[in-house]
Amino acid sequence: MMVSHYVRRVQDDHNIDMRLPQHRLTLAKLKEECEQAKRFICGHQQCGSVRFTIPTNPPKPFSARMSRNEFDTLCDGLFREVLPPVRIALQPAGLDKSKLNVVMMVGGGSRFPKIAELLKEYFGQIPVLLDDNCEYAIAMGAAKLASAADPLEDDMPFVVEEITPWSLGVEVEDGRMQILIKKARGCL
C-alpha cells in the first residue's frame, strides 16, 4: 500500500510512471524504503521516513514521512480484510467467539497494532495476545498438529519436515558468514 501511495505521488507531482521497466531499480529502492518505514511505524508512534531519488534529468531527491495514523488510514481496507477469515475459521470448529478464553496473534499480521486493535474490538473482553516470537508459536502449533498424526499410518496426507526460519552458518576469517543451511530449507 505504501509503495502504491508513493508511486501515485511521484506520478502526480513529477509525471513519472515508476512502474515502467526503465525505473525498476528506483522502484526496488522505494520498496526497500517502504518496508523499513513500515517496520519502524509498527513499533513506534513516530513517523517512518522514505527517501529515494526520482529518475528525472537531473535526478531529484524524494523524501517523505508517514505517521502511524496515516499508515493505518492508508491500509485500513487491507487491515479489515483480516476479520472475515477469523469469522470463517471459527465456524467449522463450531465455536462462538464468546466461548474462547484467549486469542493469540501469530505471523506477519501480529506486527501491525491496528490489526490487534481490530481483533480486540471484534472479540470484546477476550484477551488478544501478541507472541514476541511468532515463528516459534507457529512451529509449536505445527508440531502439535503433527504429533496428533499416527506415525504408523501409511496414508498420512502430509510429511513432517523441519524447516529453518533463518539461514544458519559459521563466521569465516574476514567476519562474513559462510551459510551452511539456507533459510526455509529442510534440515532432514
N, CA, C and O of each residue as an XYZ file, in Angstrom:
752
protein
N       0.817     -1.190      0.000
C       0.000      0.000      0.000
C       0.869      1.265      0.000
O       0.585      2.228     -0.713
N       1.929      1.243      0.813
C       2.812      2.417      0.866
C       3.481      2.642     -0.486
O       3.577      3.772     -0.965
N       3.939      1.554     -1.090
C       4.613      1.683     -2.382
C       3.665      2.300     -3.398
O       4.040      3.239     -4.099
N       2.452      1.791     -3.489
C       1.462      2.336     -4.430
C       1.188      3.804     -4.140
O       1.042      4.611     -5.059
N       1.119      4.146     -2.857
C       0.878      5.532     -2.445
C       1.969      6.454     -2.988
O       1.676      7.501     -3.565
N       3.231      6.055     -2.798
C       4.334      6.914     -3.250
C       4.518      6.882     -4.765
O       4.959      7.873     -5.348
N       4.192      5.774     -5.407
C       4.228      5.725     -6.879
C       3.219      6.725     -7.438
O       3.516      7.444     -8.392
N       2.011      6.770     -6.834
C       0.995      7.738     -7.270
C       1.456      9.179     -7.024
O       1.231     10.060     -7.854
N       2.102      9.410     -5.874
C       2.586     10.776     -5.589
C       3.616     11.234     -6.616
O       3.573     12.369     -7.090
N       4.550     10.331     -6.957
C       5.561     10.685     -7.957
C       4.895     10.914     -9.307
O       5.258     11.838    -10.035
N       3.923     10.073     -9.641
C       3.191     10.227    -10.902
C       2.468     11.583    -10.938
O       2.529     12.295    -11.941
N       1.793     11.931     -9.853
C       1.041     13.189     -9.801
C       1.959     14.412     -9.769
O       1.701     15.402    -10.454
N       3.030     14.343     -8.973
C       3.892     15.512     -8.780
C       4.931     15.707     -9.888
O       5.300     16.837    -10.209
N       5.404     14.585    -10.475
C       6.523     14.682    -11.422
C       6.230     14.050    -12.784
O       7.080     14.053    -13.675
N       5.010     13.506    -12.936
C       4.596     12.882    -14.197
C       5.554     11.766    -14.635
O       5.905     11.663    -15.810
N       5.969     10.937    -13.674
C       6.863      9.809    -13.953
C       6.174      8.536    -13.472
O       5.797      8.427    -12.305
N       6.017      7.583    -14.373
C       5.421      6.298    -14.020
C       6.539      5.352    -13.590
O       7.262      4.808    -14.425
N       6.669      5.165    -12.295
C       7.766      4.335    -11.767
C       7.539      2.849    -11.999
O       8.416      2.043    -11.688
N       6.384      2.464    -12.537
C       6.138      1.053    -12.836
C       6.738      0.629    -14.170
O       6.749     -0.557    -14.498
N       7.234      1.591    -14.936
C       7.853      1.271    -16.229
C       9.173      0.534    -16.014
O       9.855      0.765    -15.015
N       9.541     -0.358    -16.950
C      10.756     -1.169    -16.777
C      12.037     -0.358    -16.539
O      12.913     -0.798    -15.795
N      12.153      0.811    -17.159
C      13.385      1.586    -17.001
C      13.552      2.157    -15.587
O      14.628      2.644    -15.240
N      12.502      2.099    -14.780
C      12.575      2.622    -13.413
C      12.580      1.499    -12.366
O      12.313      1.753    -11.191
N      12.877      0.282    -12.776
C      12.782     -0.856    -11.857
C      13.735     -0.744    -10.673
O      13.392     -1.181     -9.575
N      14.926     -0.168    -10.866
C      15.863     -0.027     -9.746
C      15.354      0.995     -8.736
O      15.485      0.799     -7.528
N      14.775      2.083     -9.230
C      14.202      3.093     -8.339
C      13.012      2.506     -7.586
O      12.842      2.765     -6.395
N      12.195      1.725     -8.269
C      11.050      1.087     -7.625
C      11.518      0.089     -6.566
O      10.916     -0.011     -5.498
N      12.584     -0.645     -6.859
C      13.140     -1.581     -5.876
C      13.622     -0.828     -4.634
O      13.400     -1.282     -3.511
N      14.274      0.310     -4.826
C      14.725      1.135     -3.707
C      13.535      1.648     -2.909
O      13.569      1.661     -1.678
N      12.480      2.071     -3.609
C      11.269      2.544     -2.939
C      10.659      1.424     -2.097
O      10.259      1.656     -0.957
N      10.586      0.221     -2.646
C      10.030     -0.919     -1.896
C      10.835     -1.179     -0.634
O      10.267     -1.424      0.430
N      12.141     -1.128     -0.747
C      13.018     -1.344      0.405
C      12.797     -0.254      1.464
O      12.706     -0.554      2.654
N      12.713      0.983      1.037
C      12.487      2.105      1.952
C      11.120      1.983      2.638
O      11.001      2.239      3.837
N      10.101      1.595      1.884
C       8.759      1.435      2.447
C       8.729      0.304      3.467
O       8.070      0.423      4.500
N       9.427     -0.783      3.193
C       9.485     -1.902      4.143
C      10.125     -1.456      5.453
O       9.622     -1.778      6.529
N      11.222     -0.725      5.371
C      11.880     -0.230      6.584
C      10.977      0.752      7.335
O      10.887      0.698      8.561
N      10.311      1.645      6.606
C       9.405      2.607      7.240
C       8.239      1.884      7.907
O       7.835      2.244      9.013
N       7.700      0.871      7.244
C       6.575      0.097      7.796
C       6.986     -0.575      9.099
O       6.246     -0.535     10.082
N       8.160     -1.188      9.109
C       8.637     -1.849     10.333
C       8.805     -0.833     11.460
O       8.476     -1.120     12.612
N       9.314      0.347     11.132
C       9.502      1.376     12.147
C       8.154      1.854     12.678
O       7.964      1.965     13.889
N       7.221      2.137     11.773
C       5.900      2.635     12.154
C       5.182      1.632     13.055
O       4.517      2.026     14.013
N       5.312      0.342     12.757
C       4.614     -0.680     13.544
C       5.141     -0.762     14.972
O       4.412     -1.166     15.879
N       6.383     -0.388     15.177
C       6.968     -0.469     16.512
C       6.987      0.834     17.268
O       7.334      0.847     18.449
N       6.627      1.937     16.630
C       6.714      3.253     17.251
C       5.506      4.103     16.876
O       4.837      3.830     15.880
N       5.230      5.118     17.660
C       4.175      6.073     17.328
C       4.692      7.149     16.369
O       3.908      7.883     15.768
N       6.019      7.234     16.234
C       6.619      8.288     15.420
C       6.463      7.975     13.931
O       5.913      6.946     13.539
N       6.968      8.905     13.124
C       6.866      8.780     11.675
C       7.968      7.894     11.110
O       9.088      7.856     11.619
N       7.622      7.189     10.054
C       8.611      6.444      9.284
C       9.007      7.280      8.078
O       8.166      7.959      7.489
N      10.280      7.236      7.708
C      10.780      8.044      6.592
C      11.034      7.194      5.362
O      11.464      6.045      5.457
N      10.759      7.781      4.201
C      11.031      7.144      2.916
C      11.874      8.131      2.110
O      11.489      9.284      1.914
N      13.038      7.652      1.644
C      13.929      8.508      0.844
C      14.430      7.723     -0.361
O      14.894      6.590     -0.233
N      14.329      8.344     -1.533
C      14.875      7.745     -2.750
C      15.062      8.859     -3.769
O      14.661      9.997     -3.528
N      15.658      8.543     -4.885
C      15.907      9.532     -5.927
C      14.940      9.319     -7.077
O      14.830      8.214     -7.609
N      14.247     10.365     -7.454
C      13.307     10.299     -8.568
C      14.107     10.346     -9.873
O      14.960     11.217    -10.045
N      13.837      9.420    -10.784
C      14.621      9.351    -12.028
C      14.232     10.426    -13.033
O      13.589     10.143    -14.044
N      14.629     11.662    -12.746
C      14.410     12.773    -13.680
C      15.773     13.220    -14.185
O      16.802     12.695    -13.760
N      15.778     14.172    -15.075
C      17.053     14.698    -15.560
C      17.095     16.182    -15.226
O      16.401     16.955    -15.886
N      17.857     16.616    -14.258
C      18.718     15.854    -13.354
C      17.887     15.133    -12.287
O      16.755     15.532    -12.014
N      18.444     14.071    -11.678
C      17.723     13.329    -10.634
C      17.340     14.233     -9.456
O      18.097     15.125     -9.072
N      16.153     13.986     -8.890
C      15.666     14.782     -7.760
C      15.506     13.880     -6.531
O      14.948     12.786     -6.624
N      15.993     14.343     -5.396
C      15.768     13.552     -4.173
C      14.303     13.641     -3.745
O      13.669     14.688     -3.874
N      13.785     12.543     -3.241
C      12.418     12.489     -2.732
C      12.487     12.043     -1.284
O      13.163     11.066     -0.961
N      11.799     12.746     -0.423
C      11.776     12.401      0.990
C      10.363     12.625      1.512
O       9.747     13.653      1.231
N       9.859     11.675      2.260
C       8.514     11.797      2.825
C       8.478     11.086      4.168
O       9.251     10.165      4.433
N       7.567     11.535      4.995
C       7.363     10.904      6.302
C       5.903     10.473      6.398
O       5.009     11.122      5.856
N       5.684      9.363      7.102
C       4.323      8.869      7.285
C       4.164      8.474      8.752
O       4.964      7.706      9.286
N       3.130      9.002      9.393
C       2.855      8.654     10.794
C       2.111      7.321     10.854
O       1.652      6.810      9.833
N       1.997      6.770     12.050
C       1.242      5.528     12.194
C      -0.221      5.749     11.839
O      -0.843      4.880     11.228
N      -0.782      6.899     12.212
C      -2.186      7.185     11.868
C      -2.390      7.239     10.359
O      -3.369      6.702      9.840
N      -1.468      7.888      9.659
C      -1.563      7.953      8.195
C      -1.432      6.550      7.597
O      -2.157      6.194      6.668
N      -0.501      5.760      8.134
C      -0.300      4.386      7.668
C      -1.554      3.558      7.899
O      -1.992      2.822      7.015
N      -2.138      3.683      9.104
C      -3.359      2.931      9.425
C      -4.509      3.328      8.508
O      -5.280      2.471      8.074
N      -4.631      4.612      8.211
C      -5.685      5.085      7.311
C      -5.463      4.547      5.899
O      -6.399      4.095      5.240
N      -4.216      4.602      5.449
C      -3.873      4.112      4.108
C      -4.189      2.626      3.963
O      -4.681      2.192      2.921
N      -3.908      1.849      5.003
C      -4.052      0.384      4.942
C      -5.341     -0.128      5.576
O      -5.513     -1.340      5.711
N      -6.250      0.764      5.968
C      -7.443      0.367      6.710
C      -8.248     -0.726      6.001
O      -8.645     -1.708      6.627
N      -8.485     -0.560      4.720
C      -9.254     -1.570      3.980
C      -8.579     -2.927      3.999
O      -9.238     -3.957      4.140
N      -7.269     -2.923      3.857
C      -6.499     -4.167      3.887
C      -6.546     -4.797      5.275
O      -6.715     -6.010      5.401
N      -6.397     -3.980      6.314
C      -6.444     -4.494      7.684
C      -7.805     -5.125      7.990
O      -7.880     -6.155      8.661
N      -8.873     -4.506      7.498
C     -10.215     -5.023      7.786
C     -10.499     -6.354      7.081
O     -11.436     -7.062      7.449
N      -9.702     -6.691      6.081
C      -9.864     -7.987      5.406
C      -9.445     -9.151      6.293
O      -9.638    -10.310      5.924
N      -8.877     -8.860      7.450
C      -8.474     -9.905      8.395
C      -9.691    -10.509      9.089
O      -9.689    -11.698      9.408
N     -10.711     -9.724      9.323
C     -11.851    -10.185     10.124
C     -12.685    -11.296      9.478
O     -13.027    -12.246     10.182
N     -13.035    -11.244      8.192
C     -13.824    -12.349      7.625
C     -13.153    -13.727      7.760
O     -13.841    -14.681      8.123
N     -11.850    -13.881      7.489
C     -11.249    -15.204      7.697
C     -11.282    -15.657      9.158
O     -11.355    -16.855      9.432
N     -11.229    -14.713     10.094
C     -11.321    -15.073     11.514
C     -12.701    -15.649     11.801
O     -12.831    -16.672     12.474
N     -13.737    -14.979     11.280
C     -15.110    -15.490     11.472
C     -15.270    -16.867     10.842
O     -15.868    -17.767     11.432
N     -14.725    -17.020      9.629
C     -14.839    -18.286      8.899
C     -14.096    -19.402      9.635
O     -14.568    -20.539      9.656
N     -12.946    -19.100     10.236
C     -12.156    -20.115     10.939
C     -12.907    -20.672     12.148
O     -12.713    -21.833     12.506
N     -13.744    -19.880     12.772
C     -14.486    -20.339     13.949
C     -15.638    -21.268     13.575
O     -15.989    -22.154     14.355
N     -16.226    -21.083     12.404
C     -17.414    -21.841     12.008
C     -17.191    -23.354     11.934
O     -17.952    -24.094     12.558
N     -16.172    -23.858     11.194
C     -16.015    -25.312     11.103
C     -15.764    -25.985     12.454
O     -16.104    -27.152     12.646
N     -15.170    -25.244     13.381
C     -14.910    -25.801     14.705
C     -16.153    -25.745     15.585
O     -16.162    -26.270     16.698
N     -17.196    -25.105     15.077
C     -18.425    -24.991     15.854
C     -18.252    -24.079     17.060
O     -18.938    -24.236     18.070
N     -17.335    -23.130     16.950
C     -17.055    -22.238     18.076
C     -17.721    -20.888     17.885
O     -17.819    -20.364     16.775
N     -18.166    -20.354     18.984
C     -18.643    -18.981     19.021
C     -17.545    -18.169     19.698
O     -16.892    -18.666     20.615
N     -17.335    -16.947     19.269
C     -16.241    -16.152     19.828
C     -16.381    -15.963     21.333
O     -15.381    -15.788     22.029
N     -17.594    -15.996     21.836
C     -17.803    -15.827     23.279
C     -17.301    -17.027     24.084
O     -17.119    -16.921     25.297
N     -17.077    -18.158     23.429
C     -16.612    -19.375     24.116
C     -15.085    -19.438     24.242
O     -14.557    -20.329     24.906
N     -14.377    -18.502     23.612
C     -12.916    -18.514     23.655
C     -12.405    -17.881     24.942
O     -13.013    -16.961     25.487
N     -11.271    -18.396     25.415
C     -10.646    -17.837     26.613
C      -9.594    -16.799     26.260
O      -9.428    -15.800     26.959
N      -8.885    -17.050     25.164
C      -7.798    -16.173     24.758
C      -7.592    -16.299     23.250
O      -7.874    -17.347     22.670
N      -7.107    -15.241     22.618
C      -6.769    -15.246     21.196
C      -5.295    -14.877     21.105
O      -4.864    -13.878     21.681
N      -4.520    -15.685     20.381
C      -3.103    -15.380     20.215
C      -2.839    -15.047     18.755
O      -3.182    -15.814     17.855
N      -2.226    -13.894     18.536
C      -1.855    -13.473     17.180
C      -0.458    -13.986     16.870
O       0.473    -13.792     17.652
N      -0.320    -14.638     15.731
C       0.988    -15.079     15.259
C       1.100    -14.735     13.783
O       0.095    -14.485     13.116
N       2.313    -14.724     13.284
C       2.533    -14.443     11.872
C       2.731    -12.959     11.627
O       2.784    -12.161     12.562
N       2.840    -12.602     10.359
C       3.158    -11.238      9.966
C       2.162    -10.200     10.432
O       2.553     -9.084     10.773
N       0.879    -10.538     10.455
C      -0.140     -9.582     10.866
C      -0.025     -9.152     12.309
O      -0.527     -8.093     12.686
N       0.634     -9.962     13.125
C       0.751     -9.628     14.545
C       1.653     -8.427     14.772
O       1.681     -7.875     15.873
N       2.383     -8.017     13.756
C       3.277     -6.867     13.899
C       2.550     -5.527     13.709
O       3.124     -4.468     13.961
N       1.292     -5.577     13.267
C       0.536     -4.357     12.998
C      -0.395     -4.049     14.169
O      -1.344     -4.794     14.411
N      -0.137     -2.962     14.899
C      -1.001     -2.617     16.037
C      -2.471     -2.434     15.650
O      -3.354     -2.742     16.450
N      -2.747     -1.949     14.460
C      -4.131     -1.727     14.025
C      -4.885     -3.055     13.911
O      -6.072     -3.117     14.232
N      -4.217     -4.108     13.463
C      -4.875     -5.421     13.369
C      -5.206     -5.929     14.765
O      -6.285     -6.476     14.993
N      -4.269     -5.747     15.706
C      -4.537     -6.143     17.094
C      -5.740     -5.371     17.640
O      -6.584     -5.936     18.336
N      -5.811     -4.092     17.325
C      -6.923     -3.254     17.770
C      -8.249     -3.749     17.190
O      -9.245     -3.831     17.909
N      -8.272     -4.079     15.902
C      -9.490     -4.590     15.263
C      -9.930     -5.914     15.883
O     -11.120     -6.137     16.105
N      -8.965     -6.787     16.161
C      -9.304     -8.071     16.789
C      -9.816     -7.876     18.209
O     -10.731     -8.579     18.637
N      -9.238     -6.930     18.944
C      -9.720     -6.647     20.301
C     -11.156     -6.136     20.253
O     -11.973     -6.500     21.099
N     -11.466     -5.300     19.274
C     -12.844     -4.820     19.101
C     -13.775     -5.982     18.783
O     -14.872     -6.071     19.334
N     -13.343     -6.868     17.901
C     -14.181     -7.990     17.468
C     -14.429     -8.981     18.607
O     -15.557     -9.437     18.799
N     -13.385     -9.313     19.358
C     -13.516    -10.326     20.411
C     -13.967     -9.751     21.746
O     -14.238    -10.516     22.673
N     -14.057     -8.451     21.874
C     -14.568     -7.833     23.100
C     -13.651     -8.035     24.290
O     -12.496     -7.611     24.265
N     -14.157     -8.681     25.331
C     -13.422     -8.843     26.593
C     -12.369     -9.958     26.547
O     -11.584    -10.108     27.483
N     -12.351    -10.724     25.479
C     -11.379    -11.828     25.374
C     -10.003    -11.246     25.105
O      -9.847    -10.460     24.170
N      -8.979    -11.615     25.912
C      -7.635    -11.056     25.693
C      -7.039    -11.499     24.349
O      -7.121    -12.667     23.969
N      -6.447    -10.546     23.654
C      -5.747    -10.811     22.396
C      -4.258    -10.656     22.699
O      -3.787     -9.557     22.993
N      -3.527    -11.761     22.624
C      -2.108    -11.758     22.968
C      -1.250    -11.708     21.717
O      -1.602    -12.266     20.678
N      -0.125    -11.034     21.836
C       0.866    -10.990     20.768
C       2.053    -11.820     21.218
O       2.554    -11.638     22.327
N       2.500    -12.718     20.379
C       3.666    -13.522     20.712
C       4.903    -12.825     20.172
O       4.958    -12.470     18.994
N       5.902    -12.628     21.038
C       7.138    -11.967     20.610
C       7.888    -12.788     19.575
O       8.569    -12.232     18.713
N       7.769    -14.095     19.654
C       8.469    -14.960     18.718
C       7.430    -15.708     17.888
O       7.120    -16.870     18.152
N       6.899    -15.018     16.882
C       5.797    -15.557     16.068
C       6.173    -16.872     15.402
O       5.369    -17.803     15.360
N       7.395    -16.949     14.879
C       7.821    -18.160     14.177
C       7.804    -19.367     15.120
O       7.441    -20.473     14.720
N       8.199    -19.141     16.367
C       8.201    -20.215     17.359
C       6.774    -20.675     17.636
O       6.508    -21.875     17.708
N       5.857    -19.725     17.792
C       4.465    -20.070     18.059
C       3.866    -20.870     16.905
O       3.133    -21.833     17.131
N       4.174    -20.480     15.686
C       3.677    -21.202     14.515
C       4.273    -22.613     14.483
O       3.570    -23.582     14.200
N       5.561    -22.719     14.770
C       6.219    -24.030     14.780
C       5.631    -24.933     15.858
O       5.452    -26.131     15.636
N       5.329    -24.367     17.022
C       4.729    -25.170     18.093
C       3.342    -25.671     17.679
O       2.986    -26.819     17.946
N       2.574    -24.813     17.034
C       1.254    -25.235     16.559
C       1.366    -26.343     15.532
O       0.591    -27.299     15.561
N       2.329    -26.223     14.619
C       2.537    -27.267     13.613
C       3.003    -28.562     14.264
O       2.591    -29.648     13.856
N       3.856    -28.450     15.269
C       4.340    -29.647     15.966
C       3.204    -30.352     16.691
O       3.138    -31.582     16.696
N       2.303    -29.579     17.306
C       1.158    -30.189     17.992
C       0.243    -30.885     16.995
O      -0.272    -31.969     17.268
N       0.043    -30.258     15.838
C      -0.772    -30.866     14.795
C      -0.119    -32.157     14.305
O      -0.788    -33.177     14.135
N       1.188    -32.101     14.081
C       1.911    -33.279     13.601
C       1.914    -34.395     14.641
O       1.838    -35.570     14.282
N       2.000    -34.046     15.921
C       2.037    -35.075     16.960
C       0.710    -35.809     17.074
O       0.662    -36.928     17.585
N      -0.363    -35.191     16.604
C      -1.679    -35.835     16.638
C      -1.804    -36.907     15.562
O      -2.688    -37.761     15.635
N      -0.922    -36.868     14.561
C      -0.973    -37.853     13.480
C      -0.344    -39.157     13.944
O       0.590    -39.148     14.747
N      -0.845    -40.268     13.446
C      -0.299    -41.584     13.767
C       0.898    -41.854     12.862
O       0.730    -41.968     11.648
N       2.120    -41.960     13.431
C       3.304    -42.158     12.594
C       3.324    -43.509     11.880
O       4.076    -43.688     10.922
N       2.509    -44.458     12.332
C       2.489    -45.776     11.701
C       1.490    -45.845     10.549
O       1.435    -46.831      9.814
N       0.715    -44.796     10.408
C      -0.287    -44.756      9.344
C       0.399    -44.500      8.003
O       1.111    -43.509      7.844
N       0.178    -45.402      7.037
C       0.855    -45.296      5.740
C       0.290    -44.206      4.847
O       1.014    -43.638      4.029
N      -0.965    -43.915      4.990
C      -1.575    -42.951      4.075
C      -1.691    -41.560      4.699
O      -2.694    -40.872      4.506
N      -0.650    -41.141      5.458
C      -0.652    -39.793      6.033
C      -0.665    -38.778      4.894
O       0.104    -38.920      3.944
N      -1.515    -37.763      4.965
C      -1.632    -36.791      3.871
C      -0.525    -35.734      3.858
O      -0.540    -34.840      3.012
N       0.436    -35.827      4.789
C       1.500    -34.836      4.828
C       2.795    -35.464      5.329
O       2.791    -36.559      5.891
N       3.887    -34.767      5.123
C       5.199    -35.189      5.600
C       5.671    -34.147      6.599
O       5.624    -32.949      6.317
N       6.127    -34.592      7.765
C       6.644    -33.667      8.767
C       8.119    -33.462      8.496
O       8.895    -34.418      8.472
N       8.502    -32.222      8.293
C       9.891    -31.902      7.987
C      10.261    -30.629      8.733
O       9.463    -29.695      8.807
N      11.456    -30.592      9.281
C      11.904    -29.405      9.991
C      12.402    -28.379      8.977
O      13.172    -28.710      8.075
N      11.964    -27.148      9.131
C      12.358    -26.053      8.237
C      13.038    -24.980      9.084
O      12.560    -24.645     10.168
N      14.149    -24.445      8.593
C      14.861    -23.407      9.341
C      14.290    -22.033      9.016
O      14.145    -21.692      7.842
N      13.957    -21.226     10.046
C      13.411    -19.897      9.795
C      14.473    -18.870      9.394
O      14.142    -17.833      8.819
N      15.744    -19.149      9.693
C      16.843    -18.242      9.342
C      17.960    -19.056      8.711
O      18.084    -20.254      8.967
N      18.768    -18.411      7.894
C      19.953    -19.084      7.364
C      20.911    -19.356      8.520
O      21.084    -18.521      9.408
N      21.520    -20.520      8.496
C      22.455    -20.908      9.552
C      23.838    -21.067      8.941
O      23.979    -21.556      7.821
N      24.847    -20.655      9.678
C      26.195    -20.759      9.146
C      27.232    -20.503     10.206
O      26.935    -20.445     11.399
N      28.465    -20.349      9.745
C      29.596    -20.077     10.636
C      30.313    -18.833     10.140
O      30.276    -18.511      8.953
N      30.966    -18.138     11.064
C      31.728    -16.955     10.701
C      33.079    -17.390     10.148
O      33.757    -18.235     10.733
N      33.460    -16.808      9.022
C      34.778    -17.093      8.433
C      35.731    -15.969      8.793
O      35.324    -14.982      9.404
N      37.006    -16.109      8.418
C      38.050    -15.225      8.935
C      37.838    -13.733      8.697
O      38.300    -12.933      9.510
N      37.175    -13.322      7.644
C      37.010    -11.897      7.382
C      35.704    -11.335      7.947
O      35.294    -10.239      7.566
N      35.047    -12.069      8.849
C      33.832    -11.591      9.503
C      32.552    -11.904      8.766
O      31.464    -11.638      9.279
N      32.655    -12.467      7.566
C      31.450    -12.844      6.819
C      30.921    -14.173      7.327
O      31.605    -14.909      8.039
N      29.678    -14.461      6.940
C      29.066    -15.721      7.341
C      29.074    -16.690      6.159
O      28.640    -16.351      5.059
N      29.566    -17.876      6.402
C      29.500    -18.956      5.412
C      28.220    -19.725      5.699
O      28.117    -20.408      6.718
N      27.243    -19.615      4.799
C      25.940    -20.245      5.024
C      26.063    -21.754      4.809
O      26.580    -22.218      3.792
N      25.568    -22.509      5.808
C      25.559    -23.968      5.727
C      24.160    -24.486      5.370
O      24.015    -25.412      4.571
N      23.142    -23.878      5.970
C      21.756    -24.257      5.681
C      21.006    -22.975      5.348
O      20.934    -22.070      6.179
N      20.452    -22.885      4.153
C      19.726    -21.677      3.740
C      18.375    -21.583      4.440
O      17.766    -22.588      4.806
N      17.935    -20.358      4.611
C      16.628    -20.076      5.192
C      15.552    -20.841      4.436
O      15.604    -20.968      3.213
N      14.567    -21.352      5.188
C      13.405    -22.037      4.631
C      13.762    -23.326      3.905
O      13.048    -23.739      2.992
N      14.857    -23.964      4.301
C      15.225    -25.272      3.733
C      15.049    -26.346      4.787
O      15.168    -26.079      5.983
N      14.775    -27.527      4.357
C      14.641    -28.643      5.280
C      15.974    -29.064      5.850
O      17.005    -28.993      5.181
N      15.944    -29.504      7.099
C      17.175    -29.939      7.768
C      17.313    -31.449      7.760
O      18.383    -31.970      8.075
N      16.262    -32.159      7.411
C      16.310    -33.634      7.460
C      16.822    -34.209      6.180
O      16.928    -35.429      6.049
